[in-house]
Amino acid sequence: MKNKNKAIMIILSLLMPGLGNLYIGDKKKGSILLAVSLITTAVSDKYKIITGLFIIYYIYAILTCLSTYNNQLES
């Protein structure tokens, strides 16, 4: 991992799950998380229950990004 700033990664993850993963180079996971985020955001206006699930997913995505970041630092 080439000089990736943890603060930038967290900010990107907070803006939209998946962006932080893309920033640190985890393209596969980042693309999947971003696609799910965009789809969930698009349908959340119609189905209010999804909004609650999105919050849980949002937290999961941020923790996944942090885990990937830490694993890359160790290797």
Buried (B, 14 or more C-beta within 10 A) or exposed (E): EEEBEBEEBBEBBEEBBBBBBBBBEBEEBBEBBBEBBEEBBEEBEEEEEBEEEBEEBBEEBBEBBBEBBEEEEEE
